[in-house]
């Protein structure tokens, strides 16, 4: 594993731990009334998808591919489709706490996407 991907993975895992920790803290304070068990599955799933697509994008950037921007946009679209399918699977299988699960997916997606874009821009500036 190269240093860029290792650094990115550490940042994403740290952000995931912070997100899960904040959810459990808010639950302990009584600010969240929903069961927080789905968070233990949502955040790691989004972390793994983000790390997988980031490694593909770093590989594409290293090749010097002229189609990097197109591949970046396509990978973002595929990630969104994966998240949509996972939301639909959750809705049809469980059906409970849909708002909370969707909010957690949105927050996780935004945080991990921000970290990913920052890491890619930093890598491309080199």
C-alpha positions, 0 to 999 in steps of 0.5 A: 500500500502506498503512502498516499493510500495509507494516509487517506485510509487512516484519515477516513478511519479516524473520521469514521471513529469520530462519527460513530463516537459522536452518535453514541455520545448524542445517544447517551446524552438523550439527543438521539431517540433512534436505535444507533445499531445501524450506524455500526454497519453504515459507517464502515460500509461507506468507509470501505466503498470510499477507500476502494474508489479512492485507490482506483482513482489514485491508480488512474492518476498514477497512470497519467490517464487523460480521462481522469476527470471523467473517471472521477465523475463516473466513480462518484456516480457509481458510489452514489448508486451503491449508496442508493441501492444500500438505502433501498435494501435497508428500507425494504428489509428493515423499514425502521428509522429510515430518516436516521439512517438516511441522515447518517449516510448523508453525513458520512458521504459528505465527510468522506467525500470531502476527505477524498477530494482533499486527498486527490487534489493534494496528490495531483498537485505533486 
